[in-house]
C-alpha cells in the first residue's frame, strides 16, 4: 500500500471547496482522509480519464463524486461534484 505524504488540490478543487457549507467541508475532508489512507479505494477510470480514480461519498443526502490521482507519494485532488455532467467537466479540465 502506498503512503501519501503530500496532498495537492487543483485550483478548480480549492475554488469549489470555498463555496461549500461547513458540514459539507467536513464530509469532503473525511472522504479525502479515507482516500489518503488507501489511495486505491476509488474506481479506476479508463479511456480519456485513464489513471484517474473516482471516489463516491454522501454529503447532505446527495451522492458526491471526487476525482483524484495518486502519483508516487502524492495525492492530486482534481474536482468533485454531483453526477450531472461530472465526467464531461473532468475531461475538459484534465484534457483541455
MDAnalysis code that builds the backbone (N, CA, C; Angstrom):
import MDAnalysis as mda
import numpy as np

u = mda.Universe.empty(288, n_residues=96, atom_resindex=np.repeat(np.arange(96), 3), trajectory=True)
u.add_TopologyAttr("name", ["N", "CA", "C"] * 96)
u.add_TopologyAttr("resid", np.arange(1, 97))
u.add_TopologyAttr("resname", ["UNK", "UNK", "UNK", "UNK", "UNK", "UNK", "UNK", "UNK", "UNK", "UNK", "UNK", "UNK", "UNK", "UNK", "UNK", "UNK", "UNK", "UNK", "UNK", "UNK", "UNK", "UNK", "UNK", "UNK", "UNK", "UNK", "UNK", "UNK", "UNK", "UNK", "UNK", "UNK", "UNK", "UNK", "UNK", "UNK", "UNK", "UNK", "UNK", "UNK", "UNK", "UNK", "UNK", "UNK", "UNK", "UNK", "UNK", "UNK", "UNK", "UNK", "UNK", "UNK", "UNK", "UNK", "UNK", "UNK", "UNK", "UNK", "UNK", "UNK", "UNK", "UNK", "UNK", "UNK", "UNK", "UNK", "UNK", "UNK", "UNK", "UNK", "UNK", "UNK", "UNK", "UNK", "UNK", "UNK", "UNK", "UNK", "UNK", "UNK", "UNK", "UNK", "UNK", "UNK", "UNK", "UNK", "UNK", "UNK", "UNK", "UNK", "UNK", "UNK", "UNK", "UNK", "UNK", "UNK"])
u.atoms.positions = np.array([
    [0.837, -1.182, 0.000],
    [0.000, 0.000, 0.000],
    [0.883, 1.248, 0.000],
    [0.465, 2.252, -0.754],
    [1.216, 3.493, -0.895],
    [0.918, 4.421, 0.279],
    [1.971, 5.037, 0.818],
    [1.777, 6.005, 1.892],
    [1.803, 7.405, 1.281],
    [0.746, 8.172, 1.524],
    [0.622, 9.520, 0.965],
    [1.309, 10.521, 1.897],
    [2.265, 11.271, 1.333],
    [2.967, 12.296, 2.104],
    [2.490, 13.699, 1.776],
    [1.929, 13.868, 0.581],
    [1.568, 15.201, 0.124],
    [0.206, 15.163, -0.565],
    [-0.692, 16.088, -0.198],
    [-2.000, 16.206, -0.844],
    [-2.028, 17.542, -1.577],
    [-2.271, 17.472, -2.889],
    [-2.265, 18.665, -3.738],
    [-3.681, 18.910, -4.241],
    [-4.185, 20.118, -4.009],
    [-5.502, 20.498, -4.505],
    [-5.338, 21.272, -5.800],
    [-6.103, 20.895, -6.819],
    [-6.079, 21.659, -8.065],
    [-6.771, 23.002, -7.809],
    [-6.499, 24.000, -8.637],
    [-7.175, 25.293, -8.471],
    [-8.700, 25.161, -8.533],
    [-9.202, 24.280, -9.398],
    [-10.640, 24.051, -9.502],
    [-11.191, 23.472, -8.204],
    [-10.478, 22.511, -7.625],
    [-10.904, 21.874, -6.379],
    [-10.998, 22.901, -5.252],
    [-9.964, 23.714, -5.097],
    [-9.968, 24.690, -4.000],
    [-11.037, 25.759, -4.207],
    [-11.302, 26.127, -5.453],
    [-12.346, 27.120, -5.737],
    [-13.723, 26.553, -5.379],
    [-13.945, 25.281, -5.711],
    [-15.219, 24.639, -5.391],
    [-15.386, 24.482, -3.878],
    [-14.302, 24.147, -3.197],
    [-14.364, 23.901, -1.756],
    [-14.732, 25.168, -0.990],
    [-14.304, 26.319, -1.473],
    [-14.613, 27.586, -0.805],
    [-16.110, 27.886, -0.802],
    [-16.851, 27.331, -1.756],
    [-18.278, 27.608, -1.887],
    [-19.153, 26.711, -1.013],
    [-18.546, 25.730, -0.333],
    [-19.313, 24.761, 0.453],
    [-19.644, 25.282, 1.847],
    [-20.673, 24.673, 2.450],
    [-21.016, 24.938, 3.841],
    [-20.069, 24.145, 4.739],
    [-20.028, 24.496, 6.024],
    [-19.092, 23.840, 6.944],
    [-19.306, 22.335, 7.048],
    [-20.575, 21.899, 7.120],
    [-20.816, 20.454, 7.243],
    [-20.458, 19.712, 5.948],
    [-20.578, 20.363, 4.808],
    [-20.166, 19.743, 3.550],
    [-18.637, 19.633, 3.491],
    [-17.951, 20.629, 4.010],
    [-16.483, 20.598, 4.051],
    [-16.013, 19.454, 4.952],
    [-16.710, 19.228, 6.061],
    [-16.354, 18.114, 6.954],
    [-16.487, 16.774, 6.226],
    [-17.591, 16.605, 5.482],
    [-17.795, 15.366, 4.731],
    [-16.705, 15.189, 3.681],
    [-16.350, 16.274, 3.001],
    [-15.308, 16.234, 1.983],
    [-13.959, 15.880, 2.607],
    [-13.650, 16.484, 3.742],
    [-12.388, 16.197, 4.425],
    [-12.310, 14.738, 4.890],
    [-13.444, 14.178, 5.330],
    [-13.474, 12.763, 5.724],
    [-13.165, 11.875, 4.516],
    [-13.763, 12.229, 3.380],
    [-13.533, 11.445, 2.163],
    [-12.072, 11.528, 1.743],
    [-11.478, 12.712, 1.825],
    [-10.069, 12.890, 1.448],
    [-9.170, 12.096, 2.385],
    [-9.483, 12.086, 3.675],
    [-8.648, 11.327, 4.611],
    [-8.766, 9.822, 4.358],
    [-9.956, 9.334, 3.977],
    [-10.108, 7.919, 3.630],
    [-9.267, 7.576, 2.408],
    [-9.286, 8.471, 1.421],
    [-8.503, 8.253, 0.208],
    [-7.014, 8.283, 0.530],
    [-6.589, 9.185, 1.398],
    [-5.179, 9.292, 1.766],
    [-4.696, 8.026, 2.473],
    [-5.583, 7.390, 3.243],
    [-5.215, 6.149, 3.920],
    [-5.092, 4.994, 2.935],
    [-5.974, 4.962, 1.940],
    [-5.950, 3.902, 0.928],
    [-6.263, 4.507, -0.440],
    [-5.247, 4.945, -1.192],
    [-5.469, 5.610, -2.479],
    [-6.152, 4.743, -3.537],
    [-6.198, 3.448, -3.330],
    [-6.822, 2.569, -4.315],
    [-8.297, 2.314, -4.016],
    [-8.875, 3.092, -3.112],
    [-10.257, 2.883, -2.701],
    [-11.258, 3.299, -3.777],
    [-10.919, 4.258, -4.617],
    [-11.826, 4.724, -5.664],
    [-11.814, 3.821, -6.882],
    [-12.744, 4.075, -7.792],
    [-12.862, 3.300, -9.024],
    [-11.936, 3.880, -10.086],
    [-11.095, 3.030, -10.675],
    [-10.176, 3.458, -11.731],
    [-10.952, 3.679, -13.013],
    [-10.702, 4.788, -13.677],
    [-11.367, 5.108, -14.936],
    [-10.486, 4.702, -16.114],
    [-11.118, 4.502, -17.262],
    [-10.393, 4.087, -18.466],
    [-10.665, 5.087, -19.583],
    [-9.985, 4.926, -20.685],
    [-10.200, 5.807, -21.834],
    [-9.539, 7.157, -21.631],
    [-10.285, 8.226, -21.890],
    [-9.760, 9.593, -21.752],
    [-9.310, 9.901, -20.328],
    [-9.925, 9.248, -19.371],
    [-9.623, 9.520, -17.959],
    [-8.754, 8.442, -17.324],
    [-7.967, 7.736, -18.120],
    [-7.146, 6.664, -17.552],
    [-6.154, 7.250, -16.543],
    [-6.001, 6.542, -15.445],
    [-5.125, 6.998, -14.371],
    [-5.869, 7.743, -13.278],
    [-7.050, 8.229, -13.589],
    [-7.854, 8.978, -12.617],
    [-8.778, 8.008, -11.900],
    [-8.927, 8.219, -10.611],
    [-9.856, 7.423, -9.812],
    [-10.981, 8.327, -9.324],
    [-12.158, 7.737, -9.127],
    [-13.305, 8.483, -8.621],
    [-13.823, 7.786, -7.373],
    [-13.928, 8.548, -6.291],
    [-14.443, 8.050, -5.018],
    [-15.819, 8.666, -4.808],
    [-16.786, 7.840, -4.433],
    [-18.158, 8.310, -4.218],
    [-18.444, 8.331, -2.724],
    [-19.070, 9.433, -2.268],
    [-19.449, 9.554, -0.863],
    [-20.714, 10.385, -0.746],
    [-21.353, 10.304, 0.418],
    [-22.595, 11.040, 0.665],
    [-22.295, 12.311, 1.450],
    [-22.989, 13.387, 1.053],
    [-22.916, 14.644, 1.782],
    [-24.283, 15.305, 1.686],
    [-24.893, 15.550, 2.817],
    [-26.221, 16.158, 2.880],
    [-27.217, 15.414, 1.978],
    [-27.258, 14.110, 2.100],
    [-28.164, 13.219, 1.387],
    [-27.973, 13.248, -0.135],
    [-26.823, 13.701, -0.610],
    [-26.512, 13.689, -2.040],
    [-25.272, 12.831, -2.267],
    [-25.225, 12.190, -3.408],
    [-24.052, 11.410, -3.780],
    [-23.057, 12.347, -4.466],
    [-21.844, 12.401, -3.949],
    [-20.797, 13.280, -4.476],
    [-19.673, 12.423, -5.043],
    [-19.176, 12.807, -6.202],
    [-18.047, 12.139, -6.839],
    [-16.816, 12.999, -6.620],
    [-15.696, 12.361, -6.268],
    [-14.432, 13.069, -6.063],
    [-13.384, 12.434, -6.978],
    [-12.827, 13.241, -7.874],
    [-11.825, 12.740, -8.824],
    [-10.434, 13.055, -8.297],
    [-9.567, 12.041, -8.326],
    [-8.205, 12.209, -7.818],
    [-7.262, 11.285, -8.550],
    [-5.986, 11.529, -8.343],
    [-4.952, 10.681, -8.930],
    [-3.841, 10.524, -7.900],
    [-3.314, 9.337, -7.800],
    [-2.226, 9.054, -6.878],
    [-0.953, 8.844, -7.686],
    [0.005, 9.747, -7.516],
    [1.272, 9.654, -8.222],
    [2.383, 9.608, -7.181],
    [3.122, 8.503, -7.162],
    [4.169, 8.237, -6.179],
    [3.605, 8.431, -4.774],
    [4.108, 9.387, -4.002],
    [3.626, 9.607, -2.637],
    [2.708, 10.817, -2.536],
    [2.186, 11.278, -3.672],
    [1.326, 12.455, -3.704],
    [-0.089, 12.077, -4.126],
    [-1.031, 12.811, -3.584],
    [-2.433, 12.648, -3.931],
    [-2.890, 13.959, -4.561],
    [-3.321, 13.895, -5.817],
    [-3.762, 15.091, -6.527],
    [-5.279, 15.067, -6.595],
    [-5.918, 16.070, -5.991],
    [-7.368, 16.171, -5.978],
    [-7.790, 17.101, -7.107],
    [-8.513, 16.562, -8.105],
    [-8.884, 17.348, -9.276],
    [-10.171, 18.140, -9.069],
    [-11.264, 17.451, -8.803],
    [-12.554, 18.109, -8.680],
    [-13.533, 17.197, -7.954],
    [-14.690, 17.736, -7.603],
    [-15.765, 16.948, -7.009],
    [-17.086, 17.562, -7.413],
    [-18.140, 16.790, -7.277],
    [-19.465, 17.296, -7.618],
    [-20.463, 16.168, -7.784],
    [-21.691, 16.549, -8.148],
    [-22.734, 15.555, -8.369],
    [-22.507, 14.882, -9.720],
    [-23.262, 13.846, -9.986],
    [-23.058, 13.048, -11.197],
    [-23.347, 13.832, -12.474],
    [-24.249, 14.803, -12.396],
    [-24.667, 15.541, -13.589],
    [-23.479, 16.247, -14.255],
    [-23.132, 15.819, -15.458],
    [-22.037, 16.378, -16.261],
    [-20.665, 16.289, -15.589],
    [-20.527, 15.469, -14.562],
    [-19.268, 15.384, -13.817],
    [-18.118, 14.935, -14.715],
    [-18.331, 13.858, -15.458],
    [-17.250, 13.308, -16.268],
    [-16.901, 14.219, -17.442],
    [-17.879, 14.904, -18.006],
    [-17.603, 15.849, -19.096],
    [-16.747, 17.009, -18.601],
    [-17.097, 17.556, -17.439],
    [-16.318, 18.661, -16.863],
    [-14.910, 18.203, -16.503],
    [-14.802, 16.989, -15.990],
    [-13.496, 16.444, -15.623],
    [-12.617, 16.264, -16.855],
    [-13.173, 15.754, -17.931],
    [-12.412, 15.593, -19.179],
    [-11.912, 16.936, -19.691],
    [-12.778, 17.954, -19.641],
    [-12.367, 19.296, -20.105],
    [-11.241, 19.841, -19.243],
    [-11.301, 19.560, -17.946],
    [-10.274, 20.097, -17.032],
    [-8.940, 19.378, -17.220],
    [-8.975, 18.056, -17.370],
    [-7.739, 17.279, -17.474],
    [-7.142, 17.361, -18.874],
    [-7.991, 17.275, -19.892],
    [-7.529, 17.305, -21.292],
    [-8.133, 18.529, -21.997],
    [-7.591, 19.720, -21.782],
    [-8.215, 20.923, -22.366],
    [-8.126, 20.973, -23.880],
])
